[in-house]
Amino acid sequence: MKKFGFVRLRSALSAGDKTLKAEEAAFLAEIDPEKDFSFVKPTKSLPTVFFVQTGGSEIYFKDCYEDYPEPYCLLVQGKRNSLAASLEIKTFLANKGKRCLLIMGNPKEMHEQLDRYHRFQTIETHLHSMRLGVIGKPSDWLIGSGFSAREIKRVFGIEIVPIPMKEFLELVDERIMIDTKAMKRFLEKTSRREDLRKSLYIHGALTRLCQKYKLSGFTLRCFDLLKSKQETSCLAFGMLNDEGYVATCEGDVPTMLTMVLLKELTGKPSFMANPSELHVDEGEAIYAHCTCPFSMLRSYTLGTHFESGLGFGIRGEFPKAKMTMAKMKSDLTAMRALTCRVIENPLRADLCRSQIRVRFDDDIHELVEKPYGNHMAFAEGDHRAELLKLFDYLTR
C-alpha cells in the first residue's frame, strides 16, 4: 500500500458542514476502490496530498504551505469550487517559482495520477541521496556535452563527485579481483587469459571506487586506459551495469544522467551507443558501442575494442524487440525520447562491436537537425511517455 500524507483544505464557512466527512470518504473510495493508497497524517518522509475540498480554502493553504516540501500536490474534486480554489493556489505557487501538480479528471485518471506522483516522488527522494562519480575529465571530443555540477545538484539533487584519474589507475595497479568467479565464466568465451585478468582488475578498481565514494554510478575517461594500460574498460562496464551501478563511457555526464533516470524508472540497465548511420527519410539507424549490459543480450562474444584492437569489446545480440531511445540535453532543459524496434544485429567490422539497426516509430529528422551530442541510451520496452513525464516532474 502506498502512503500519502493527507491535508484537508476547506473554507471557514464549511467548517461546520457535517456532510463533508461522508463526502470525502465517498470521493476517496471512488478514486481508490481497491484501497491501493493510505491517506495518513503527514510526515517528512511521505509525499503529501492537499485535498482541496471547497472554494475559499486558498488562505489556509497560504498559511501552511511552507511547512511542507515541494512539489505541492492538489487533489481536486469536481464540486464545491474545488477546481477554482486549486487554480488560484497553483497560480500563487507559480508566482513564487514553486512546483505544483493538480490531480483531477475521472476516477481512473486520478488513480493513475496519484500512483505516478508516489512513484516519481520516491524516485526524486532517491536522486537527492545519489552520488555519481566523474573519473578523470570528459573525453576531449565531447565538445557539445559539457555539464555543471552545481546545476545538476540544483535540478536533480544529485551530487557529482570528481575523482582523479590517477587514483583509479593506482587501484588498477593493485591488481585486485573482486568477482573471482568471473574468470571462469568468461574463459568460456575467450582464451586470452591475461587480457581477461586485466579487465577484471579494472572491474575491481571501479567497484572499490564506487564503494569508497558511495557512488550509484560513474562515468570514466576510459580511453586513457588504452595509453596507460593497453587495456579497455568495456567488459567491466558490462558487468557493473548488471550489478546495479550506472557505468558510462568517455566522461559523458548527460548520457550518464539519462541512464540514471531510465534505471530509476524501469529498474533495469540501459545500452549507451553511438549513431553510426542515420537514414532519416526511412526512419532507420544503426547504433553501436563496445560495451553493453550482458542482461540485455540474447548472446554475446568477446572480441577486441574497435578503435584500438586492444582488450575486450562485447559483441552482443539484442532481442528484436521494442526499445526506448533517450538523451538528456546537456543544459538539463529537455529530454528527447523515441520508441523504436531492433530489426537487425549487424556484424560489421568497421563499427563498435555491439551493433543494432533500429526502425523508429516517429520522425527522426531532429536527431540530425537538433542533436543532443552523439551518445544515446537504449532501454528495453516502451517507456517514452513515462520518461518524459518523469523528466517534466523533476525539472518543471
C-alpha positions in Angstrom: 0.0 0.0 0.0 1.3 3.4 -1.0 1.1 6.0 1.8 0.3 9.7 1.4 0.4 12.5 3.9 -3.1 14.0 3.8 -4.0 17.6 4.4 -7.6 18.8 4.1 -8.3 22.3 2.9 -11.8 23.8 3.4 -13.2 27.2 3.9 -14.3 28.7 7.2 -17.9 28.7 6.0 -17.7 24.9 5.5 -16.1 24.2 8.9 -19.4 23.1 10.4 -20.7 21.2 7.4 -21.4 17.7 8.7 -21.8 16.2 5.2 -18.1 16.9 4.3 -16.7 13.8 6.1 -19.0 11.4 4.3 -18.4 13.2 1.0 -14.7 12.9 1.5 -14.9 9.1 2.2 -17.1 8.6 -0.9 -14.7 10.6 -3.1 -11.6 8.7 -1.9 -13.4 5.3 -2.3 -14.3 6.3 -5.9 -10.8 7.1 -7.0 -9.2 4.2 -5.0 -11.7 1.4 -5.0 -9.1 -1.3 -4.4 -7.5 0.6 -1.5 -4.1 0.8 -3.1 -3.5 4.1 -1.1 -3.4 5.0 2.5 -4.1 8.7 3.4 -2.5 9.4 6.8 -1.1 12.2 9.0 1.7 14.0 7.1 5.3 13.3 7.9 8.6 14.5 6.2 9.1 11.0 4.7 5.8 10.8 2.9 4.6 12.5 -0.3 1.9 15.0 0.7 -1.6 15.5 -0.9 -3.6 18.6 -0.3 -7.3 17.7 -0.7 -8.9 21.0 -1.8 -12.4 20.2 -0.7 -14.1 23.6 -1.1 -13.6 27.1 -2.5 -12.4 29.7 -0.1 -9.7 27.4 1.3 -6.8 29.2 -0.5 -5.9 31.4 2.5 -5.4 28.3 4.7 -3.1 26.8 2.1 -1.1 30.1 2.1 -0.8 29.9 5.9 0.6 26.3 6.0 2.3 25.5 2.7 5.8 26.5 3.9 5.6 23.6 6.4 5.7 21.1 3.5 8.3 20.4 0.8 7.8 20.7 -2.9 6.1 19.7 -5.1 2.6 20.7 -3.9 0.1 18.1 -5.0 -3.6 19.3 -5.1 -6.4 16.7 -5.1 -9.3 18.3 -7.0 -12.9 17.2 -6.7 -15.4 18.3 -9.3 -17.7 20.3 -7.0 -17.8 22.9 -4.2 -15.5 25.2 -6.2 -12.6 22.9 -5.6 -11.1 23.4 -9.1 -11.4 27.2 -8.8 -9.5 27.2 -5.5 -6.9 24.8 -6.8 -6.2 27.0 -9.8 -5.8 30.0 -7.5 -3.3 28.1 -5.4 -1.4 26.9 -8.4 -1.1 30.5 -9.7 0.1 31.6 -6.2 2.8 28.9 -6.2 3.8 29.6 -9.8 4.3 33.3 -8.9 6.8 32.1 -6.2 8.6 29.7 -8.6 7.2 26.6 -6.7 6.2 23.3 -8.3 2.6 22.3 -8.2 0.6 19.4 -9.7 -3.2 19.0 -10.0 -4.7 15.6 -9.6 -8.0 15.8 -11.5 -10.2 14.1 -14.1 -12.3 10.9 -13.9 -11.7 8.4 -11.0 -9.4 6.1 -13.1 -7.3 9.1 -14.3 -6.9 10.4 -10.8 -5.9 7.0 -9.5 -3.2 6.8 -12.2 -2.0 10.3 -11.4 -1.7 9.6 -7.7 0.2 6.4 -8.4 2.6 8.2 -10.7 3.0 11.0 -8.1 4.0 8.4 -5.5 6.5 6.7 -7.8 8.0 9.9 -9.1 8.3 11.3 -5.6 10.1 8.1 -4.5 12.5 8.5 -7.4 13.1 12.1 -6.6 13.9 11.3 -3.0 16.3 8.6 -4.1 18.0 11.0 -6.5 18.6 13.5 -3.7 20.7 10.9 -1.9 22.6 9.9 -5.0 26.3 10.4 -5.7 27.7 10.0 -9.2 31.4 9.9 -10.0 33.3 11.6 -12.8 36.6 9.7 -13.1 39.0 11.9 -14.9 37.8 14.7 -17.2 35.3 14.1 -20.0 36.9 13.0 -23.2 38.3 15.8 -25.3 36.0 15.2 -28.2 32.8 15.8 -26.2 32.8 19.5 -27.0 29.0 19.7 -27.0 28.3 17.7 -23.9 29.5 19.8 -21.0 27.9 19.9 -17.6 27.5 22.0 -14.5 27.8 20.0 -11.2 26.0 22.9 -9.4 23.1 22.8 -11.9 22.8 19.0 -11.6 22.6 19.4 -7.8 20.0 22.1 -8.1 17.8 20.4 -10.6 18.1 16.7 -9.6 19.6 16.8 -6.1 22.4 14.6 -7.3 26.0 15.2 -6.1 28.7 14.9 -8.8 31.9 13.6 -7.3 35.1 14.3 -9.2 37.7 11.5 -8.9 41.3 11.9 -10.2 42.2 9.5 -13.0 45.5 8.9 -11.1 43.6 7.4 -8.1 41.7 5.0 -10.4 44.9 3.9 -12.3 46.7 3.3 -9.0 43.9 1.0 -7.9 44.1 -0.9 -11.2 47.8 -1.4 -10.5 47.0 -3.1 -7.2 45.6 -6.0 -9.3 42.6 -6.9 -7.1 39.9 -9.0 -8.5 36.5 -8.5 -6.8 34.5 -11.0 -8.8 36.7 -14.1 -8.6 34.1 -16.3 -10.3 34.0 -14.1 -13.4 37.3 -15.5 -14.6 35.9 -19.0 -15.1 32.7 -17.6 -16.6 34.4 -15.5 -19.3 37.1 -18.1 -20.1 34.2 -20.0 -21.8 34.2 -17.0 -24.3 37.9 -16.3 -24.7 41.3 -17.9 -24.4 43.0 -14.6 -23.7 43.6 -15.2 -20.1 45.9 -12.3 -19.4 43.7 -9.7 -21.0 40.8 -11.2 -19.0 42.7 -10.7 -15.8 43.5 -7.1 -16.6 39.8 -6.4 -17.4 38.8 -7.9 -14.1 41.4 -5.8 -12.3 39.7 -2.8 -13.9 36.3 -4.0 -12.7 37.8 -4.4 -9.2 39.2 -0.9 -9.2 35.9 0.6 -10.3 34.0 -1.4 -7.8 36.3 -0.2 -5.0 35.9 3.4 -6.1 32.1 3.1 -6.0 32.3 1.6 -2.5 34.7 4.3 -1.3 32.8 7.3 -2.6 29.3 5.7 -2.1 28.5 6.0 -5.8 25.4 4.9 -7.5 27.2 5.2 -10.8 30.0 6.9 -12.6 31.4 7.9 -16.0 35.1 7.3 -16.8 37.5 8.9 -19.2 38.0 5.3 -20.5 40.3 5.9 -23.5 43.1 6.9 -21.1 43.3 3.2 -20.3 44.5 2.5 -23.8 47.5 4.7 -23.4 48.5 3.8 -19.9 47.5 0.2 -19.5 47.0 -1.1 -23.1 43.6 -2.2 -21.9 39.9 -1.3 -22.0 37.0 -1.0 -19.5 34.3 -2.4 -21.8 34.0 -5.7 -20.1 34.0 -4.1 -16.6 31.2 -1.7 -17.7 29.1 -4.6 -18.9 29.4 -6.3 -15.6 28.9 -3.2 -13.4 25.7 -2.2 -15.2 24.3 -5.6 -14.4 25.5 -5.2 -10.8 23.3 -2.2 -10.2 25.6 0.7 -11.0 25.2 3.0 -13.9 28.6 2.7 -15.7 29.1 5.0 -18.6 31.9 5.8 -21.1 34.1 8.7 -22.0 33.2 11.0 -19.2 29.8 11.7 -20.8 27.7 13.2 -17.9 24.5 14.0 -19.8 24.3 10.4 -21.0 25.0 9.1 -17.5 22.1 11.2 -16.2 19.8 9.9 -18.9 20.8 6.3 -18.0 20.2 7.1 -14.3 16.6 8.2 -15.0 16.0 5.2 -17.2 17.2 2.9 -14.4 15.1 4.6 -11.8 12.1 4.3 -14.0 12.5 0.8 -15.2 14.7 -0.9 -12.6 16.9 -2.2 -15.5 20.2 -1.1 -17.1 20.4 0.6 -20.5 22.7 0.5 -23.5 24.9 3.5 -24.4 25.7 3.8 -28.1 26.9 6.0 -30.9 25.0 6.7 -34.1 26.8 5.1 -37.0 24.2 5.6 -39.7 21.0 7.7 -39.7 18.6 7.3 -42.6 16.1 9.9 -41.6 13.7 9.6 -44.5 13.4 5.8 -43.9 13.2 6.2 -40.1 16.1 3.8 -39.6 19.5 4.0 -37.9 22.5 1.9 -36.8 23.9 2.4 -33.3 26.9 0.7 -31.9 29.3 0.6 -28.9 31.9 -1.8 -27.5 30.1 -2.3 -24.2 26.6 -3.2 -23.1 24.9 -4.9 -20.1 25.0 -8.6 -20.5 21.4 -8.9 -19.1 20.1 -7.1 -22.2 21.6 -9.7 -24.6 20.4 -13.0 -26.0 24.0 -14.0 -26.6 27.5 -12.4 -26.8 31.1 -13.0 -27.9 34.2 -11.2 -26.7 36.3 -9.6 -29.4 38.6 -6.6 -29.2 37.9 -3.0 -28.7 37.1 -1.4 -32.1 39.3 1.7 -32.3 42.3 0.2 -30.7 42.2 -3.6 -31.3 43.1 -4.0 -27.6 41.4 -5.6 -24.6 37.8 -6.7 -25.0 34.8 -5.3 -26.8 31.5 -7.0 -26.2 29.7 -8.1 -29.3 26.1 -8.6 -28.2 23.0 -9.9 -29.9 19.9 -7.9 -28.8 16.4 -9.3 -29.0 14.4 -7.9 -31.9 12.0 -6.0 -29.7 10.7 -2.6 -28.8 13.2 -0.2 -27.2 13.1 3.4 -25.9 16.0 5.6 -27.0 16.6 8.7 -24.9 19.1 11.5 -24.3 19.0 14.5 -21.9 20.2 17.9 -23.2 23.4 18.9 -21.6 21.9 22.1 -20.0 19.2 19.9 -18.4 16.4 21.8 -20.1 15.0 19.0 -22.3 14.8 15.2 -22.7 14.5 13.5 -26.0 12.8 10.1 -26.1 11.8 8.0 -29.1 10.5 4.4 -29.4 12.0 2.0 -31.9 12.3 -1.7 -32.7 15.5 -3.6 -33.2 15.3 -5.1 -36.6 18.9 -6.4 -37.0 22.1 -7.1 -35.2 24.7 -6.3 -37.8 28.2 -7.8 -37.7 30.2 -5.0 -39.4 34.0 -4.9 -38.9 34.1 -1.1 -39.3 32.0 -0.3 -36.2 32.0 -0.7 -32.5 31.3 -4.3 -31.6 27.6 -4.3 -30.3 25.5 -3.1 -33.2 21.8 -2.6 -33.6 19.8 -1.5 -36.6 16.6 0.1 -35.4 13.4 1.3 -37.0 11.8 4.3 -35.3 8.1 4.8 -34.7 8.2 8.5 -35.3 10.0 11.1 -37.4 13.7 11.3 -36.6 14.8 14.4 -38.5 15.6 16.3 -35.3 18.3 13.7 -34.5 20.3 15.4 -37.2 18.8 18.9 -37.2 18.9 19.4 -33.4 21.2 16.7 -31.9 21.9 16.4 -28.2 25.5 15.2 -28.6 26.4 11.9 -30.1 25.7 9.2 -27.5 22.2 7.8 -26.9 20.8 5.4 -24.3 18.5 2.5 -25.1 16.2 0.7 -22.7 14.1 -2.3 -23.2 10.4 -1.6 -23.8 8.3 1.4 -24.4 8.9 4.0 -21.6 8.8 7.1 -23.7 5.7 8.7 -22.2 6.6 7.9 -18.6 10.2 9.1 -19.1 9.1 12.4 -20.4 6.6 12.8 -17.6 9.3 12.0 -15.0 11.7 14.5 -16.6 9.0 17.2 -16.6 8.1 16.3 -12.9 11.7 16.7 -11.8 12.5 19.8 -13.8 9.3 21.9 -14.0 
